[in-house]
């Protein structure tokens, strides 16, 4: 079932030339990817908050190395 917003967007898309529709499609794909990445980040942060591990770092380089050496979600 289409909402009123989706119907309005469909009407606007039909009025655009093919190249513009491709740009809209690419932008929508970008937004979906950004949303997926945001959700993954939120999940990782929430998981980290539930299982706090303290790693002391004295330099930004040590901090980055700690991040790179952290176990993947699949491993933990």
C-alpha positions, 0 to 999 in steps of 0.5 A, spaced: 500 500 500 502 506 497 502 512 502 501 519 499 508 521 500 510 515 495 505 517 490 507 524 490 514 522 489 512 517 483 508 523 480 514 527 480 519 522 478 515 520 472 516 528 470 523 527 470 528 525 464 531 519 465 538 522 467 535 525 473 531 519 475 538 515 475 541 521 479 535 520 484 536 513 484 543 514 486 542 518 491 536 514 494 542 508 494 547 513 498 541 514 503 540 507 504 547 505 505 548 511 510 542 509 514 545 502 514 552 504 516 549 508 522 545 503 524 551 498 525 555 504 528 549 505 533 549 497 535 556 497 536 556 503 541 550 500 544 554 493 545 560 497 547 556 500 552 554 494 555 560 490 555 565 496 557 573 494 556 578 499 559 584 500 554 588 506 556 592 509 550 596 515 551 597 517 544 592 517 538 596 512 535 595 507 540 588 509 540 587 507 533 591 501 534 587 498 539 581 499 535 584 496 529 586 490 534 579 489 537 576 483 536 570 483 530 563 482 533 563 475 530 569 473 534 566 476 541 
